[in-house]
Amino acid sequence: MNAGTARRTAGAPEDGPGRIRPGSVRHSLGELAVTAVLAEVLLGLVGGLPAAGAGAVLITVAALLTGRYVAGGGSLDVGLRRRPRLLDAHEPGLADWRWTVRQGLTPDGDAQPLRGRLQRLFAARLSEAHQVSLTADRDRAAELLGPRLWPWIDPAGEPPAPALPRDVLLALVDRLESL
């Protein structure tokens, strides 16, 4: 094996002897460097030394910002990005849970939000602790929850009553903790 073959098999971005493959990072950086040098020379010829200095500063700042972006430095700037619209509109918290539980327990309230949240909690817990999917492994999930609690959590079925009884909610929370 000669040196050229070894270099090509080692992942060198060369097409042929002494050629860099277009589209590679090395090729792109070379093109950018040539463009920056030509722009700097043009600025120096047209505007003189002040324009060349300003161009050098702008090219340096652009190169640093691009390098930082490519390296992933912007992912840690927590306070500099806008928050997602969904979180701006509704900040989740315990007060929301209190309202959801209160609405789910009253006979004239709506138990569906509470049931949906309980289904998500049980789905996560069954998946983590028992590698059981609430929707795909319904028989195993029903076995783990028990016949009394399963109708309240079953995602394919309707709840047994419009409002969730307080003792059933307590039993669901206890079962969730014991899983």
Phi and psi in degrees as GROMACS dihedral restraints (atoms count N, CA, C in turn):
[ dihedral_restraints ]
;  ai    aj    ak    al  type     phi  dphi    fc
    3     4     5     6     1   -91.0    20    10
    4     5     6     7     1   177.4    20    10
    6     7     8     9     1   -65.8    20    10
    7     8     9    10     1   -36.8    20    10
    9    10    11    12     1   -66.9    20    10
   10    11    12    13     1   -40.7    20    10
   12    13    14    15     1   -67.1    20    10
   13    14    15    16     1   -41.2    20    10
   15    16    17    18     1   -63.1    20    10
   16    17    18    19     1   -38.9    20    10
   18    19    20    21     1   -67.4    20    10
   19    20    21    22     1   -41.1    20    10
   21    22    23    24     1   -68.3    20    10
   22    23    24    25     1   -39.3    20    10
   24    25    26    27     1   -74.4    20    10
   25    26    27    28     1   -19.8    20    10
   27    28    29    30     1   -83.0    20    10
   28    29    30    31     1     0.7    20    10
   30    31    32    33     1    95.8    20    10
   31    32    33    34     1    19.4    20    10
   33    34    35    36     1   -68.7    20    10
   34    35    36    37     1   141.4    20    10
   36    37    38    39     1   -84.9    20    10
   37    38    39    40     1    40.1    20    10
   39    40    41    42     1  -100.8    20    10
   40    41    42    43     1   139.2    20    10
   42    43    44    45     1   -81.7    20    10
   43    44    45    46     1   -46.3    20    10
   45    46    47    48     1  -142.6    20    10
   46    47    48    49     1  -167.0    20    10
   48    49    50    51     1   -64.8    20    10
   49    50    51    52     1   115.3    20    10
   51    52    53    54     1    79.0    20    10
   52    53    54    55     1     6.7    20    10
   54    55    56    57     1  -108.8    20    10
   55    56    57    58     1   139.4    20    10
   57    58    59    60     1  -100.6    20    10
   58    59    60    61     1   134.5    20    10
   60    61    62    63     1   -66.7    20    10
   61    62    63    64     1   126.4    20    10
   63    64    65    66     1   -60.8    20    10
   64    65    66    67     1   139.9    20    10
   66    67    68    69     1    94.9    20    10
   67    68    69    70     1   -12.1    20    10
   69    70    71    72     1   -76.6    20    10
   70    71    72    73     1   166.0    20    10
   72    73    74    75     1   -63.8    20    10
   73    74    75    76     1   -41.2    20    10
   75    76    77    78     1   -62.1    20    10
   76    77    78    79     1   -41.6    20    10
   78    79    80    81     1   -64.7    20    10
   79    80    81    82     1   -45.3    20    10
   81    82    83    84     1   -63.4    20    10
   82    83    84    85     1   -42.7    20    10
   84    85    86    87     1   -64.7    20    10
   85    86    87    88     1   -38.4    20    10
   87    88    89    90     1   -63.3    20    10
   88    89    90    91     1   -43.7    20    10
   90    91    92    93     1   -62.9    20    10
   91    92    93    94     1   -42.2    20    10
   93    94    95    96     1   -65.0    20    10
   94    95    96    97     1   -40.0    20    10
   96    97    98    99     1   -65.0    20    10
   97    98    99   100     1   -43.1    20    10
   99   100   101   102     1   -62.7    20    10
  100   101   102   103     1   -43.2    20    10
  102   103   104   105     1   -62.3    20    10
  103   104   105   106     1   -41.7    20    10
  105   106   107   108     1   -65.0    20    10
  106   107   108   109     1   -42.4    20    10
  108   109   110   111     1   -64.9    20    10
  109   110   111   112     1   -43.9    20    10
  111   112   113   114     1   -63.6    20    10
  112   113   114   115     1   -40.2    20    10
  114   115   116   117     1   -64.8    20    10
  115   116   117   118     1   -39.1    20    10
  117   118   119   120     1   -66.5    20    10
  118   119   120   121     1   -41.8    20    10
  120   121   122   123     1   -64.4    20    10
  121   122   123   124     1   -42.9    20    10
  123   124   125   126     1   -62.8    20    10
  124   125   126   127     1   -42.4    20    10
  126   127   128   129     1   -62.2    20    10
  127   128   129   130     1   -40.9    20    10
  129   130   131   132     1   -64.6    20    10
  130   131   132   133     1   -38.7    20    10
  132   133   134   135     1   -71.8    20    10
  133   134   135   136     1   -39.6    20    10
  135   136   137   138     1   -82.0    20    10
  136   137   138   139     1   -45.4    20    10
  138   139   140   141     1  -108.8    20    10
  139   140   141   142     1    -5.1    20    10
  141   142   143   144     1    84.4    20    10
  142   143   144   145     1  -162.6    20    10
  144   145   146   147     1   -64.4    20    10
  145   146   147   148     1   -41.4    20    10
  147   148   149   150     1   -62.0    20    10
  148   149   150   151     1   -40.5    20    10
  150   151   152   153     1   -68.3    20    10
  151   152   153   154     1   -38.5    20    10
  153   154   155   156     1   -64.6    20    10
  154   155   156   157     1   -39.7    20    10
  156   157   158   159     1   -65.4    20    10
  157   158   159   160     1   -44.1    20    10
  159   160   161   162     1   -64.3    20    10
  160   161   162   163     1   -39.8    20    10
  162   163   164   165     1   -63.3    20    10
  163   164   165   166     1   -40.5    20    10
  165   166   167   168     1   -63.0    20    10
  166   167   168   169     1   -40.7    20    10
  168   169   170   171     1   -64.1    20    10
  169   170   171   172     1   -46.3    20    10
  171   172   173   174     1   -63.8    20    10
  172   173   174   175     1   -42.0    20    10
  174   175   176   177     1   -65.2    20    10
  175   176   177   178     1   -40.0    20    10
  177   178   179   180     1   -64.7    20    10
  178   179   180   181     1   -45.3    20    10
  180   181   182   183     1   -63.1    20    10
  181   182   183   184     1   -44.3    20    10
  183   184   185   186     1   -62.4    20    10
  184   185   186   187     1   -40.4    20    10
  186   187   188   189     1   -65.6    20    10
  187   188   189   190     1   -42.2    20    10
  189   190   191   192     1   -66.0    20    10
  190   191   192   193     1   -43.9    20    10
  192   193   194   195     1   -65.1    20    10
  193   194   195   196     1   -40.4    20    10
  195   196   197   198     1   -65.3    20    10
  196   197   198   199     1   -43.8    20    10
  198   199   200   201     1   -61.4    20    10
  199   200   201   202     1   -40.1    20    10
  201   202   203   204     1   -65.5    20    10
  202   203   204   205     1   -41.2    20    10
  204   205   206   207     1   -64.6    20    10
  205   206   207   208     1   -45.4    20    10
  207   208   209   210     1   -65.2    20    10
  208   209   210   211     1   -36.9    20    10
  210   211   212   213     1   -75.6    20    10
  211   212   213   214     1    -9.1    20    10
  213   214   215   216     1    88.5    20    10
  214   215   216   217     1    16.2    20    10
  216   217   218   219     1   -65.8    20    10
  217   218   219   220     1   -26.7    20    10
  219   220   221   222     1   -72.5    20    10
  220   221   222   223     1   -14.5    20    10
  222   223   224   225     1   -72.9    20    10
  223   224   225   226     1   -15.2    20    10
  225   226   227   228     1   -99.1    20    10
  226   227   228   229     1     1.8    20    10
  228   229   230   231     1   -82.3    20    10
  229   230   231   232     1    80.1    20    10
  231   232   233   234     1   -64.1    20    10
  232   233   234   235     1   -44.8    20    10
  234   235   236   237     1   -84.5    20    10
  235   236   237   238     1    -2.8    20    10
  237   238   239   240     1   -94.0    20    10
  238   239   240   241     1   -11.3    20    10
  240   241   242   243     1  -106.2    20    10
  241   242   243   244     1   150.7    20    10
  243   244   245   246     1   -67.7    20    10
  244   245   246   247     1   145.9    20    10
  246   247   248   249     1   -75.2    20    10
  247   248   249   250     1   153.5    20    10
  249   250   251   252     1   -59.7    20    10
  250   251   252   253     1   144.3    20    10
  252   253   254   255     1   -60.4    20    10
  253   254   255   256     1   -35.5    20    10
  255   256   257   258     1   -62.0    20    10
  256   257   258   259     1   -40.3    20    10
  258   259   260   261     1   -76.2    20    10
  259   260   261   262     1   -26.1    20    10
  261   262   263   264     1   -68.0    20    10
  262   263   264   265     1   -34.8    20    10
  264   265   266   267     1   -76.7    20    10
  265   266   267   268     1   -32.7    20    10
  267   268   269   270     1  -145.8    20    10
  268   269   270   271     1   114.6    20    10
  270   271   272   273     1   -94.0    20    10
  271   272   273   274     1   110.9    20    10
  273   274   275   276     1   -68.0    20    10
  274   275   276   277     1   143.5    20    10
  276   277   278   279     1  -166.6    20    10
  277   278   279   280     1  -178.0    20    10
  279   280   281   282     1   -70.4    20    10
  280   281   282   283     1   -28.5    20    10
  282   283   284   285     1   -61.3    20    10
  283   284   285   286     1   -37.0    20    10
  285   286   287   288     1   -64.7    20    10
  286   287   288   289     1   -39.8    20    10
  288   289   290   291     1   -63.6    20    10
  289   290   291   292     1   -40.5    20    10
  291   292   293   294     1   -60.4    20    10
  292   293   294   295     1   -44.1    20    10
  294   295   296   297     1   -64.4    20    10
  295   296   297   298     1   -42.4    20    10
  297   298   299   300     1   -63.3    20    10
  298   299   300   301     1   -43.6    20    10
  300   301   302   303     1   -66.8    20    10
  301   302   303   304     1   -43.6    20    10
  303   304   305   306     1   -60.7    20    10
  304   305   306   307     1   -43.5    20    10
  306   307   308   309     1   -68.2    20    10
  307   308   309   310     1   -33.7    20    10
  309   310   311   312     1   -74.3    20    10
  310   311   312   313     1   -24.3    20    10
  312   313   314   315     1   -91.1    20    10
  313   314   315   316     1   -25.8    20    10
  315   316   317   318     1   -77.6    20    10
  316   317   318   319     1   141.2    20    10
  318   319   320   321     1   -62.0    20    10
  319   320   321   322     1   -32.1    20    10
  321   322   323   324     1   -94.7    20    10
  322   323   324   325     1     4.8    20    10
  324   325   326   327     1   -87.0    20    10
  325   326   327   328     1  -170.1    20    10
  327   328   329   330     1  -115.1    20    10
  328   329   330   331     1   114.2    20    10
  330   331   332   333     1   -86.1    20    10
  331   332   333   334     1    -9.6    20    10
  333   334   335   336     1   -63.4    20    10
  334   335   336   337     1   -43.2    20    10
  336   337   338   339     1   -61.4    20    10
  337   338   339   340     1   -39.9    20    10
  339   340   341   342     1   -66.4    20    10
  340   341   342   343     1   -42.4    20    10
  342   343   344   345     1   -62.9    20    10
  343   344   345   346     1   -41.7    20    10
  345   346   347   348     1   -62.7    20    10
  346   347   348   349     1   -42.7    20    10
  348   349   350   351     1   -65.9    20    10
  349   350   351   352     1   -41.2    20    10
  351   352   353   354     1   -64.4    20    10
  352   353   354   355     1   -37.9    20    10
  354   355   356   357     1   -62.0    20    10
  355   356   357   358     1   -42.0    20    10
  357   358   359   360     1   -65.3    20    10
  358   359   360   361     1   -40.2    20    10
  360   361   362   363     1   -64.4    20    10
  361   362   363   364     1   -44.6    20    10
  363   364   365   366     1   -67.2    20    10
  364   365   366   367     1   -38.1    20    10
  366   367   368   369     1   -61.3    20    10
  367   368   369   370     1   -43.7    20    10
  369   370   371   372     1   -66.0    20    10
  370   371   372   373     1   -44.6    20    10
  372   373   374   375     1   -66.7    20    10
  373   374   375   376     1   -42.9    20    10
  375   376   377   378     1   -64.7    20    10
  376   377   378   379     1   -37.8    20    10
  378   379   380   381     1   -68.0    20    10
  379   380   381   382     1   -44.5    20    10
  381   382   383   384     1   -68.8    20    10
  382   383   384   385     1   -48.9    20    10
  384   385   386   387     1   -85.5    20    10
  385   386   387   388     1   -31.9    20    10
  387   388   389   390     1  -126.5    20    10
  388   389   390   391     1     1.1    20    10
  390   391   392   393     1    53.7    20    10
  391   392   393   394     1    42.9    20    10
  393   394   395   396     1  -117.3    20    10
  394   395   396   397     1   131.4    20    10
  396   397   398   399     1   -89.7    20    10
  397   398   399   400     1   131.6    20    10
  399   400   401   402     1   -64.7    20    10
  400   401   402   403     1   -33.0    20    10
  402   403   404   405     1   -93.2    20    10
  403   404   405   406     1   -37.9    20    10
  405   406   407   408     1   -85.0    20    10
  406   407   408   409     1   -36.7    20    10
  408   409   410   411     1  -109.4    20    10
  409   410   411   412     1    60.1    20    10
  411   412   413   414     1   -63.4    20    10
  412   413   414   415     1   -37.5    20    10
  414   415   416   417     1   -64.8    20    10
  415   416   417   418     1   -44.5    20    10
  417   418   419   420     1   -67.6    20    10
  418   419   420   421     1   -39.3    20    10
  420   421   422   423     1   -64.6    20    10
  421   422   423   424     1   -41.4    20    10
  423   424   425   426     1   -63.7    20    10
  424   425   426   427     1   -37.6    20    10
  426   427   428   429     1   -64.8    20    10
  427   428   429   430     1   -40.8    20    10
  429   430   431   432     1   -71.0    20    10
  430   431   432   433     1   -34.3    20    10
  432   433   434   435     1   -82.4    20    10
  433   434   435   436     1   -33.2    20    10
  435   436   437   438     1    99.6    20    10
  436   437   438   439     1   155.9    20    10
  438   439   440   441     1   -68.4    20    10
  439   440   441   442     1   -24.7    20    10
  441   442   443   444     1   -74.9    20    10
  442   443   444   445     1   -38.3    20    10
  444   445   446   447     1   -94.6    20    10
  445   446   447   448     1   -23.8    20    10
  447   448   449   450     1   -58.5    20    10
  448   449   450   451     1   -42.0    20    10
  450   451   452   453     1   -59.8    20    10
  451   452   453   454     1   -25.5    20    10
  453   454   455   456     1   -79.2    20    10
  454   455   456   457     1   -22.1    20    10
  456   457   458   459     1  -107.1    20    10
  457   458   459   460     1   -19.1    20    10
  459   460   461   462     1   -54.4    20    10
  460   461   462   463     1   114.6    20    10
  462   463   464   465     1   -70.6    20    10
  463   464   465   466     1   -20.2    20    10
  465   466   467   468     1   -91.7    20    10
  466   467   468   469     1   -16.9    20    10
  468   469   470   471     1  -105.5    20    10
  469   470   471   472     1   169.2    20    10
  471   472   473   474     1   -87.9    20    10
  472   473   474   475     1   150.5    20    10
  474   475   476   477     1   -67.4    20    10
  475   476   477   478     1   150.7    20    10
  477   478   479   480     1   -64.2    20    10
  478   479   480   481     1   -26.1    20    10
  480   481   482   483     1  -144.3    20    10
  481   482   483   484     1   158.3    20    10
  483   484   485   486     1   -66.3    20    10
  484   485   486   487     1   -33.3    20    10
  486   487   488   489     1  -112.2    20    10
  487   488   489   490     1   147.1    20    10
  489   490   491   492     1   -84.8    20    10
  490   491   492   493     1   120.8    20    10
  492   493   494   495     1   -65.4    20    10
  493   494   495   496     1   147.0    20    10
  495   496   497   498     1   -60.3    20    10
  496   497   498   499     1   -41.4    20    10
  498   499   500   501     1   -66.5    20    10
  499   500   501   502     1   -31.9    20    10
  501   502   503   504     1   -69.8    20    10
  502   503   504   505     1   -41.1    20    10
  504   505   506   507     1   -61.4    20    10
  505   506   507   508     1   -43.6    20    10
  507   508   509   510     1   -63.2    20    10
  508   509   510   511     1   -40.0    20    10
  510   511   512   513     1   -66.6    20    10
  511   512   513   514     1   -37.8    20    10
  513   514   515   516     1   -64.2    20    10
  514   515   516   517     1   -42.6    20    10
  516   517   518   519     1   -66.2    20    10
  517   518   519   520     1   -42.0    20    10
  519   520   521   522     1   -62.3    20    10
  520   521   522   523     1   -40.5    20    10
  522   523   524   525     1   -68.6    20    10
  523   524   525   526     1   -37.0    20    10
  525   526   527   528     1   -62.4    20    10
  526   527   528   529     1   -41.6    20    10
  528   529   530   531     1   -68.5    20    10
  529   530   531   532     1   -33.1    20    10
  531   532   533   534     1   -82.3    20    10
  532   533   534   535     1   -15.4    20    10
